[in-house]
Amino acid sequence: MKKVTVVFWGALIILLCIVLFGAIAPTGLEGITGNLQAFITETLGWYYLLVVSIFVLICLFLIASPYGRIKLGKPDDKPDYNYPTWFAMLYSAGMGIGLVFWGAAEPLSHAMIDSPTSEPGSNQAILDAMRFTFFHWGLHAWAIYAIVALILAYFKFRKGAPGLISSTLEPLIGKHAHGFVGHVVDIIAVTATVIGVSSTLGFGAVQINGGLNYLFGIESNFLVQLMIISVVTVLFLISAYTGLNRGIKYLSNVNMILAITLFTFMFSVGPTLFSMNLFTNTIGTYIQTLPSMSFRLSPLDGESREWINGWTIFFWAWWIAWAPFVGSFIARVSKGRTIREFVTAVLLVPCAVGFLWASIFGGAAINLEVSGIDAISDLATEEVLFGVFSNFPLGQLMSMVAILLICTFFITSADSGTFILGMQTTGGSLTPSKTIKLVWGLMLSATALILLYSDGLQALENALIIAALPFSIIMVLMIFSLFKALAQEKQSERGKTKKSA
């Protein structure tokens, strides 16, 4: 119980200080986060690119190595879910507010507003737009999640450790994993999780506001976003507090139905041939240029470096900040899988979903712009998706479906976030108290509101980049700890073989 109190109160105090400071001096919080973000991206951008690329290489090594045969569980453990159900769960982890927010907006921005390599609006800019969108939502993103999820699952199901980040470091730091060092590790993980989830909720609130503005002329401002977050907060807190598991499972299914509805609609009425040609071509160029994109930092080109800081470094930080949350979810549903099938599935299944989504919605946005039908690029980022829908039959209805989808994603993400945070601050308990979940639910919404209040979307991006840095270091330590445990296990098996011989 002592450890629970230390981690809970340590993380809560840090986050309360941020929230209170942002409420009292929003310009001060904006200045501090902006300066920290600028310092990190300018001086440590190389680190983000290297460490995330290393995560990808480690995943590929685990797939090919003899370690791939090791099961995430005891030797006789069977998977809890069959392949279709498990793939659907990985799909649900890959779908979220982020993909709805950026699915059309990011490719359009790269193609028409701020190309990473070419003149905006050119054919090359369009091709590069999809390539870099795939890069940001592809193997690198899911390698980050796979690393955290794999290590949590290995230590929990094979070694019987609690589902805490600190417990995965025991082979490396021994008893310190359960002492002060372990407390610090878990506090960093909780803080990163709160900032990662709350930033995503902030993006969701902004896009809901953008949709209401585009459809009904409701002004886009902080007051409207406050009302949106307040309403959705009440809904997900009722769910978290009452433990309405059936409701959340129902909403998760609704998420999938709504997402498939939007995808099927755009696939049917949009420029399908153009989008699928773009998808197929981009798969090839993505694979061909993956090494160069992975390490592209443009040290002699200030403009290109600014683009990398604003896009690639931002996305890598977002994925890292989300890793404790998504990793915990993926780990929980993957008991009984081998390391090889786990890593292969986590890398490939969500990537395929993301690539198709970006190609269909991003392709539609680019096609509208190129054809001269509508200047979608003139819209605010959060309004791009609704601008695309407005050019097709039943567009207003699909926009309403999209708003509903964002709301349900908001509720399910926040509800799941309160559970993960409760688990992380109660020693890995799978039944955290309602009070603790209530506290974290309020903290998620408060953090999202304060970041929006201080500097809108830019503050969300700044917070993600800052929060990701310390947790990325913990991820590196987790990897060393995993390989040490795997080596010990292999040595132990050799000893048993010799004795039996």
Backbone torsions as a table, in degrees:
resi	resn	phi	psi	omega
1	MET	NA	-31.4	179.6
2	LYS	-61.3	-42.7	-179.6
3	LYS	-63.7	-40.7	178.0
4	VAL	-57.0	-46.7	-177.7
5	THR	-63.1	-42.8	-179.0
6	VAL	-63.2	-49.7	-177.9
7	VAL	-66.6	-46.1	-179.1
8	PHE	-59.9	-53.7	-176.7
9	TRP	-71.3	-34.5	178.5
10	GLY	-61.1	-50.4	180.0
11	ALA	-66.9	-40.8	-177.7
12	LEU	-63.7	-41.9	-180.0
13	ILE	-63.7	-44.0	178.9
14	ILE	-59.4	-47.2	-177.1
15	LEU	-70.1	-36.9	176.2
16	LEU	-62.9	-38.6	177.6
17	CYS	-61.3	-42.2	178.9
18	ILE	-64.3	-45.4	-178.1
19	VAL	-64.3	-46.4	-179.0
20	LEU	-65.4	-42.1	178.9
21	PHE	-63.1	-41.0	178.6
22	GLY	-66.2	-33.5	179.5
23	ALA	-72.6	-38.5	-177.7
24	ILE	-79.9	-42.0	-175.4
25	ALA	-134.7	73.6	-177.2
26	PRO	-59.9	-36.6	178.8
27	THR	-68.9	-31.9	176.8
28	GLY	-66.4	-43.4	177.7
29	LEU	-64.3	-39.9	178.3
30	GLU	-60.3	-44.8	-178.8
31	GLY	-65.0	-44.2	-178.4
32	ILE	-65.5	-49.3	-178.7
33	THR	-65.0	-36.8	178.4
34	GLY	-64.4	-43.8	179.7
35	ASN	-66.9	-41.5	178.6
36	LEU	-65.0	-41.9	179.4
37	GLN	-62.9	-43.5	179.7
38	ALA	-63.5	-41.9	179.7
39	PHE	-63.4	-44.8	-177.4
40	ILE	-65.7	-46.7	-177.3
41	THR	-68.1	-35.4	-178.4
42	GLU	-76.4	-39.1	-174.7
43	THR	-98.6	-22.4	-176.1
44	LEU	-123.6	14.9	176.6
45	GLY	-58.1	-39.6	178.5
46	TRP	-59.5	-37.4	-178.6
47	TYR	-65.1	-45.6	179.4
48	TYR	-59.0	-45.6	-179.0
49	LEU	-63.8	-43.5	-179.3
50	LEU	-66.0	-48.8	-173.0
51	VAL	-66.6	-39.1	179.9
52	VAL	-70.3	-36.9	176.4
53	SER	-65.4	-36.2	175.9
54	ILE	-63.4	-38.4	177.3
55	PHE	-58.9	-41.7	178.9
56	VAL	-62.5	-46.1	-178.8
57	LEU	-62.4	-38.6	179.3
58	ILE	-65.1	-41.5	177.5
59	CYS	-60.7	-44.7	179.3
60	LEU	-64.0	-38.7	177.6
61	PHE	-62.5	-43.9	-178.7
62	LEU	-63.6	-34.9	177.7
63	ILE	-64.8	-41.7	-173.9
64	ALA	-86.6	-21.3	-172.5
65	SER	-82.9	165.0	175.0
66	PRO	-60.1	-22.8	177.5
67	TYR	-61.1	-22.2	-178.0
68	GLY	-60.4	-21.5	-179.1
69	ARG	-80.0	-14.1	-177.4
70	ILE	-68.6	138.4	-176.9
71	LYS	-92.8	142.9	175.3
72	LEU	-82.4	74.9	-176.0
73	GLY	152.7	-173.7	176.6
74	LYS	-72.6	158.4	-175.8
75	PRO	-53.3	-32.6	-177.9
76	ASP	-98.5	6.8	178.3
77	ASP	-70.0	137.6	176.0
78	LYS	-107.2	150.7	177.6
79	PRO	-58.7	143.2	178.8
80	ASP	-74.4	-21.5	-175.4
81	TYR	-132.1	146.6	175.3
82	ASN	-74.5	172.4	-175.3
83	TYR	-59.2	-48.6	-179.2
84	PRO	-58.3	-43.6	-179.6
85	THR	-66.7	-42.7	-179.8
86	TRP	-64.1	-43.9	177.7
87	PHE	-61.7	-38.4	178.7
88	ALA	-63.3	-37.1	178.3
89	MET	-68.4	-40.2	176.1
90	LEU	-64.1	-38.4	176.8
91	TYR	-61.0	-43.5	-179.1
92	SER	-66.0	-32.8	176.7
93	ALA	-68.4	-32.6	-179.1
94	GLY	-79.5	-26.2	177.7
95	MET	-87.6	139.4	178.8
96	GLY	-175.3	-172.2	-179.2
97	ILE	-56.7	-40.2	-176.4
98	GLY	-58.8	-45.8	-177.9
99	LEU	-69.2	-35.6	176.3
100	VAL	-67.4	-40.2	-177.8
101	PHE	-67.0	-46.7	-171.4
102	TRP	-99.6	-10.1	-172.4
103	GLY	-54.7	-41.6	176.9
104	ALA	-97.4	-34.1	-172.0
105	ALA	-71.4	-39.8	-176.0
106	GLU	-68.5	-50.7	178.1
107	PRO	-58.2	-39.4	179.8
108	LEU	-63.5	-42.2	179.5
109	SER	-62.2	-46.4	-179.8
110	HIS	-64.0	-33.7	-175.7
111	ALA	-81.9	-38.5	-167.9
112	MET	-117.3	-18.5	-173.6
113	ILE	-112.9	-52.0	-173.8
114	ASP	-145.1	84.1	-176.9
115	SER	-72.3	142.1	179.0
116	PRO	-72.2	-21.4	-173.5
117	THR	-138.6	-20.1	-169.0
118	SER	-132.0	-178.8	176.5
119	GLU	-71.5	125.0	-179.7
120	PRO	-54.8	135.5	179.9
121	GLY	93.0	-13.2	-180.0
122	SER	-77.5	163.8	178.1
123	ASN	-60.3	-40.4	-179.6
124	GLN	-65.6	-37.1	178.7
125	ALA	-62.9	-38.3	179.3
126	ILE	-65.6	-44.7	179.0
127	LEU	-64.6	-42.5	179.3
128	ASP	-67.9	-30.9	-179.9
129	ALA	-59.4	-46.6	-179.5
130	MET	-70.4	-36.6	-179.6
131	ARG	-61.5	-44.5	-178.7
132	PHE	-75.7	-28.4	173.8
133	THR	-65.5	-44.0	175.3
134	PHE	-59.6	-39.9	179.9
135	PHE	-60.2	-44.7	-176.8
136	HIS	-73.1	-24.6	-177.2
137	TRP	-113.2	12.8	-172.6
138	GLY	-104.1	-135.7	-172.0
139	LEU	-57.7	-38.9	-177.7
140	HIS	-63.5	-44.4	179.5
141	ALA	-61.1	-46.9	-175.1
142	TRP	-79.2	-20.1	171.9
143	ALA	-66.2	-37.4	177.6
144	ILE	-61.0	-49.1	179.1
145	TYR	-64.9	-40.9	-177.0
146	ALA	-62.5	-40.2	-178.9
147	ILE	-60.9	-51.7	-178.0
148	VAL	-65.1	-46.0	-178.4
149	ALA	-63.3	-43.8	-179.4
150	LEU	-61.0	-47.4	-176.5
151	ILE	-67.2	-41.6	175.8
152	LEU	-61.2	-45.0	-178.7
153	ALA	-66.1	-40.6	-179.4
154	TYR	-61.0	-49.9	-176.4
155	PHE	-73.2	-32.0	-178.5
156	LYS	-76.1	-49.8	-172.6
157	PHE	-88.3	-27.2	-179.0
158	ARG	-96.7	-34.7	-176.6
159	LYS	-105.3	-7.7	178.3
160	GLY	73.6	21.5	-180.0
161	ALA	-82.1	155.9	174.6
162	PRO	-65.8	156.5	-176.3
163	GLY	-79.1	54.1	-179.4
164	LEU	-113.2	148.0	176.6
165	ILE	-60.3	-41.3	-177.2
166	SER	-62.6	-34.8	-177.2
167	SER	-66.8	-23.4	179.3
168	THR	-74.2	-12.2	-177.8
169	LEU	-95.8	1.2	-175.8
170	GLU	-57.9	-41.6	177.7
171	PRO	-61.1	-23.7	-176.4
172	LEU	-91.8	-42.0	-173.9
173	ILE	-117.9	3.4	174.8
174	GLY	62.6	-135.0	-175.2
175	LYS	-64.9	-18.2	178.8
176	HIS	-63.9	-20.7	177.7
177	ALA	-63.6	-21.4	-179.4
178	HIS	-106.9	9.2	-179.6
179	GLY	-117.9	-144.6	-175.1
180	PHE	-58.8	-44.4	-179.0
181	VAL	-61.9	-42.3	177.7
182	GLY	-61.9	-39.8	177.2
183	HIS	-60.1	-45.1	-179.1
184	VAL	-61.7	-43.9	179.6
185	VAL	-59.5	-47.4	-178.9
186	ASP	-67.8	-35.4	177.1
187	ILE	-64.4	-41.9	177.3
188	ILE	-62.6	-42.5	179.9
189	ALA	-63.0	-43.2	179.9
190	VAL	-65.4	-43.8	-179.9
191	THR	-62.4	-44.3	178.1
192	ALA	-62.2	-40.4	180.0
193	THR	-63.6	-45.8	179.6
194	VAL	-60.7	-46.7	-178.9
195	ILE	-67.4	-40.1	179.1
196	GLY	-63.5	-48.8	-178.5
197	VAL	-69.6	-43.6	-177.8
198	SER	-66.1	-34.6	176.9
199	SER	-64.2	-41.3	178.2
200	THR	-65.2	-39.3	176.1
201	LEU	-63.6	-35.4	176.5
202	GLY	-63.4	-43.9	176.2
203	PHE	-59.8	-40.4	179.5
204	GLY	-62.7	-43.8	179.5
205	ALA	-62.9	-41.2	179.2
206	VAL	-64.0	-39.9	-179.0
207	GLN	-72.2	-37.6	174.8
208	ILE	-59.4	-44.6	177.5
209	ASN	-60.9	-42.1	179.0
210	GLY	-62.3	-40.1	178.4
211	GLY	-66.2	-42.2	178.1
212	LEU	-65.1	-35.6	178.0
213	ASN	-67.9	-44.3	-177.5
214	TYR	-67.6	-39.5	-175.5
215	LEU	-83.7	-40.5	-170.5
216	PHE	-123.9	2.8	178.4
217	GLY	74.4	13.8	177.2
218	ILE	-70.6	124.3	-172.5
219	GLU	-59.3	141.5	176.2
220	SER	-88.7	108.1	177.6
221	ASN	-157.0	175.2	-175.3
222	PHE	-64.8	-35.6	-178.1
223	LEU	-61.6	-43.9	178.8
224	VAL	-65.6	-41.6	178.9
225	GLN	-64.7	-35.0	175.2
226	LEU	-61.3	-44.2	179.8
227	MET	-65.3	-40.7	179.5
228	ILE	-62.4	-49.7	-178.8
229	ILE	-64.0	-37.8	-179.7
230	SER	-62.9	-46.2	-179.2
231	VAL	-63.5	-47.8	-177.6
232	VAL	-67.7	-32.9	178.1
233	THR	-61.7	-43.9	178.5
234	VAL	-59.1	-41.2	-178.2
235	LEU	-65.5	-47.6	-176.6
236	PHE	-76.5	-25.1	175.7
237	LEU	-71.2	-36.3	175.0
238	ILE	-59.3	-43.9	179.4
239	SER	-65.1	-46.8	-177.8
240	ALA	-66.1	-38.3	-175.0
241	TYR	-76.3	-37.8	-177.5
242	THR	-88.9	-11.7	179.2
243	GLY	68.3	41.1	-178.7
244	LEU	-80.1	73.6	-176.5
245	ASN	-60.5	-36.4	179.3
246	ARG	-63.2	-37.9	179.4
247	GLY	-63.3	-42.2	-179.2
248	ILE	-69.8	-39.5	176.7
249	LYS	-62.5	-38.9	178.9
250	TYR	-64.1	-45.5	179.6
251	LEU	-63.9	-35.8	178.0
252	SER	-63.1	-41.3	176.5
253	ASN	-66.0	-38.4	176.7
254	VAL	-62.2	-40.1	176.4
255	ASN	-53.0	-50.4	-177.7
256	MET	-62.8	-42.8	-179.1
257	ILE	-63.5	-45.3	-179.7
258	LEU	-65.4	-42.2	179.6
259	ALA	-63.7	-44.0	178.5
260	ILE	-65.4	-36.4	177.5
261	THR	-61.2	-48.2	179.7
262	LEU	-62.7	-44.4	-179.1
263	PHE	-63.1	-46.3	-179.4
264	THR	-62.8	-40.4	178.4
265	PHE	-59.9	-51.8	-177.0
266	MET	-68.4	-35.1	177.7
267	PHE	-63.7	-33.9	-176.2
268	SER	-80.7	-44.0	-172.4
269	VAL	-102.1	-14.9	-177.8
270	GLY	-81.2	-175.6	178.3
271	PRO	-77.3	72.6	-169.7
272	THR	-60.6	-45.2	-178.8
273	LEU	-61.5	-45.5	178.4
274	PHE	-60.2	-45.6	-177.1
275	SER	-66.1	-42.7	-178.8
276	MET	-71.9	-34.4	172.9
277	ASN	-62.5	-41.9	178.5
278	LEU	-63.9	-41.6	179.0
279	PHE	-60.2	-49.6	-176.8
280	THR	-65.3	-44.6	179.3
281	ASN	-63.3	-39.9	-175.9
282	THR	-70.8	-33.0	175.4
283	ILE	-55.0	-45.2	-179.6
284	GLY	-65.5	-48.1	-177.9
285	THR	-69.9	-31.3	176.9
286	TYR	-62.0	-47.0	-179.7
287	ILE	-66.4	-40.6	-178.1
288	GLN	-64.8	-41.6	-171.9
289	THR	-102.4	8.0	-176.8
290	LEU	-56.5	-45.1	179.2
291	PRO	-60.5	-44.1	-178.0
292	SER	-68.7	-38.2	177.2
293	MET	-66.1	-35.8	-176.2
294	SER	-62.4	-32.6	-175.4
295	PHE	-115.4	17.0	-177.7
296	ARG	-77.0	115.4	-179.5
297	LEU	-125.4	-13.0	177.6
298	SER	48.5	63.9	-177.5
299	PRO	-67.2	-19.1	-177.5
300	LEU	-106.3	4.2	-177.3
301	ASP	-128.8	100.4	-176.1
302	GLY	-61.7	-37.1	-178.3
303	GLU	-67.6	-44.7	178.2
304	SER	-65.5	-37.7	179.7
305	ARG	-64.0	-37.9	178.1
306	GLU	-63.7	-38.3	177.9
307	TRP	-64.6	-43.8	179.9
308	ILE	-62.1	-43.2	178.2
309	ASN	-61.5	-41.9	-175.6
310	GLY	-77.0	-24.1	-177.7
311	TRP	-113.7	-67.9	-173.2
312	THR	-63.0	-49.8	-178.8
313	ILE	-63.8	-38.8	177.7
314	PHE	-60.0	-47.8	-178.8
315	PHE	-66.3	-41.2	178.2
316	TRP	-60.6	-39.9	177.9
317	ALA	-66.2	-39.9	179.2
318	TRP	-60.1	-48.8	-179.0
319	TRP	-62.7	-40.2	-179.5
320	ILE	-65.6	-43.2	179.5
321	ALA	-64.5	-31.0	178.8
322	TRP	-83.2	-14.0	-171.2
323	ALA	-57.9	-41.4	178.4
324	PRO	-62.0	-35.2	-178.6
325	PHE	-73.6	-57.9	-178.3
326	VAL	-66.6	-38.5	179.4
327	GLY	-60.5	-41.3	178.8
328	SER	-63.7	-41.1	179.3
329	PHE	-64.7	-48.8	-178.6
330	ILE	-63.4	-39.8	179.8
331	ALA	-60.5	-42.0	-175.9
332	ARG	-62.9	-28.9	-175.4
333	VAL	-101.3	9.8	-172.2
334	SER	-118.0	14.9	178.2
335	LYS	-60.6	137.2	176.7
336	GLY	91.9	-8.4	176.5
337	ARG	-82.0	152.2	172.0
338	THR	-80.0	160.1	178.6
339	ILE	-58.2	-39.7	-177.3
340	ARG	-64.5	-49.4	-178.2
341	GLU	-70.7	-32.0	177.9
342	PHE	-62.7	-54.6	-176.2
343	VAL	-64.8	-41.7	-180.0
344	THR	-59.7	-47.2	-178.4
345	ALA	-66.5	-44.1	-177.2
346	VAL	-66.0	-32.2	178.6
347	LEU	-76.7	-41.4	-168.4
348	LEU	-91.5	-41.8	-174.0
349	VAL	-63.8	-54.1	179.8
350	PRO	-65.9	-32.5	177.4
351	CYS	-59.6	-45.8	-179.6
352	ALA	-59.5	-41.5	178.5
353	VAL	-62.7	-48.8	-179.0
354	GLY	-62.4	-41.0	-179.3
355	PHE	-64.5	-43.8	179.2
356	LEU	-65.0	-43.4	-179.8
357	TRP	-60.7	-48.0	-179.0
358	ALA	-64.7	-37.1	-179.2
359	SER	-68.0	-42.6	-177.8
360	ILE	-70.6	-49.1	-176.6
361	PHE	-80.9	-42.3	176.8
362	GLY	-66.7	-39.9	177.8
363	GLY	-62.2	-39.7	178.5
364	ALA	-63.7	-43.5	-179.6
365	ALA	-63.6	-44.6	-179.5
366	ILE	-65.9	-41.5	-179.4
367	ASN	-62.6	-40.5	177.0
368	LEU	-61.0	-40.7	-178.8
369	GLU	-69.7	-47.4	-177.4
370	VAL	-65.2	-37.4	-178.3
371	SER	-75.9	-8.4	-179.5
372	GLY	76.5	12.6	-178.9
373	ILE	-72.1	-42.7	-177.8
374	ASP	-155.5	139.9	179.2
375	ALA	-87.7	74.5	-177.2
376	ILE	-62.2	-30.2	-176.6
377	SER	-67.7	-13.2	177.8
378	ASP	-78.5	-14.2	-177.7
379	LEU	-79.1	157.1	172.1
380	ALA	-63.8	152.9	-176.6
381	THR	-52.6	-43.5	-176.1
382	GLU	-73.0	-8.2	-178.7
383	GLU	-104.4	-6.1	-173.4
384	VAL	-58.7	-47.5	-178.0
385	LEU	-57.9	-42.3	-178.3
386	PHE	-71.0	-32.1	175.2
387	GLY	-65.9	-36.8	176.6
388	VAL	-64.5	-49.0	-178.8
389	PHE	-58.6	-35.2	-174.7
390	SER	-63.3	-15.6	-178.4
391	ASN	-95.1	7.4	-177.8
392	PHE	-129.1	160.0	178.0
393	PRO	-57.8	144.6	-179.5
394	LEU	60.4	25.3	-176.7
395	GLY	-59.4	-42.8	-179.0
396	GLN	-66.4	-38.9	177.5
397	LEU	-63.2	-42.6	-179.9
398	MET	-66.7	-33.4	176.0
399	SER	-64.2	-39.9	177.3
400	MET	-65.6	-38.7	176.6
401	VAL	-62.6	-41.3	179.8
402	ALA	-62.9	-42.4	177.9
403	ILE	-62.4	-42.9	178.0
404	LEU	-62.6	-40.3	178.3
405	LEU	-61.8	-43.9	179.0
406	ILE	-63.0	-40.2	178.6
407	CYS	-62.6	-44.7	-178.8
408	THR	-69.2	-36.5	174.3
409	PHE	-63.0	-40.5	178.4
410	PHE	-57.1	-50.1	-176.2
411	ILE	-64.9	-48.4	-177.1
412	THR	-68.3	-37.7	178.7
413	SER	-65.7	-44.9	-179.5
414	ALA	-67.0	-41.4	179.6
415	ASP	-63.6	-45.4	177.3
416	SER	-64.3	-36.3	178.5
417	GLY	-62.2	-39.8	179.1
418	THR	-64.8	-35.8	178.5
419	PHE	-67.1	-48.4	-178.5
420	ILE	-61.9	-43.0	178.9
421	LEU	-65.4	-39.8	176.3
422	GLY	-62.0	-41.9	178.7
423	MET	-63.8	-44.4	-178.1
424	GLN	-66.2	-24.7	-177.4
425	THR	-106.5	12.1	175.5
426	THR	-130.1	35.9	176.0
427	GLY	68.5	23.4	179.3
428	GLY	88.7	13.0	-179.1
429	SER	-63.2	136.3	177.0
430	LEU	-85.6	-0.8	177.6
431	THR	-131.7	62.8	178.7
432	PRO	-61.9	150.6	-176.1
433	SER	-65.8	155.1	179.0
434	LYS	-61.8	-35.6	-179.0
435	THR	-63.9	-43.9	-179.8
436	ILE	-64.7	-41.4	177.5
437	LYS	-64.9	-36.3	177.6
438	LEU	-63.5	-44.4	179.2
439	VAL	-59.3	-47.1	-177.9
440	TRP	-70.2	-31.1	175.9
441	GLY	-63.0	-45.4	177.1
442	LEU	-64.1	-37.6	-178.8
443	MET	-68.1	-37.6	177.0
444	LEU	-59.7	-48.1	-178.6
445	SER	-68.1	-40.8	-179.5
446	ALA	-63.5	-41.5	179.8
447	THR	-65.4	-42.6	177.9
448	ALA	-60.1	-44.3	-179.0
449	LEU	-64.7	-42.9	-178.2
450	ILE	-65.5	-40.0	178.7
451	LEU	-65.3	-41.0	177.0
452	LEU	-66.0	-38.1	-178.5
453	TYR	-66.6	-35.3	-174.9
454	SER	-79.7	-39.5	-178.2
455	ASP	-162.3	24.7	175.1
456	GLY	60.2	-141.0	-176.1
457	LEU	-60.7	-35.1	-178.6
458	GLN	-64.2	-37.5	178.3
459	ALA	-65.9	-37.0	176.8
460	LEU	-61.2	-45.0	-179.7
461	GLU	-65.7	-42.3	179.3
462	ASN	-60.4	-45.9	-177.3
463	ALA	-61.9	-39.3	179.7
464	LEU	-62.9	-46.0	-178.2
465	ILE	-63.7	-38.9	-179.6
466	ILE	-70.1	-45.7	-176.7
467	ALA	-66.3	-31.2	-175.3
468	ALA	-71.0	-28.8	-173.5
469	LEU	-58.4	-55.7	-179.3
470	PRO	-64.7	-34.2	-179.1
471	PHE	-72.1	-28.7	176.9
472	SER	-62.7	-35.4	177.6
473	ILE	-66.6	-40.7	177.0
474	ILE	-62.4	-38.6	178.2
475	MET	-60.9	-40.4	177.6
476	VAL	-61.5	-44.0	178.2
477	LEU	-64.0	-37.9	178.1
478	MET	-60.4	-38.5	179.8
479	ILE	-65.6	-46.1	176.8
480	PHE	-58.9	-41.6	-179.6
481	SER	-64.4	-41.5	178.8
482	LEU	-60.5	-49.0	-177.3
483	PHE	-67.0	-31.6	175.4
484	LYS	-66.2	-42.9	178.8
485	ALA	-65.8	-40.0	178.5
486	LEU	-64.2	-41.2	178.4
487	ALA	-64.5	-41.0	178.0
488	GLN	-64.1	-39.7	179.4
489	GLU	-65.4	-41.8	179.2
490	LYS	-64.2	-41.2	179.1
491	GLN	-65.0	-39.1	179.2
492	SER	-64.5	-40.3	178.3
493	GLU	-64.5	-38.4	177.0
494	ARG	-63.4	-39.8	178.1
495	GLY	-62.2	-42.5	179.5
496	LYS	-65.4	-38.3	179.8
497	THR	-64.3	-41.4	179.2
498	LYS	-64.7	-41.1	-179.4
499	LYS	-65.8	-41.3	-180.0
500	SER	-68.3	-28.1	178.2
501	ALA	-74.2	NA	NA
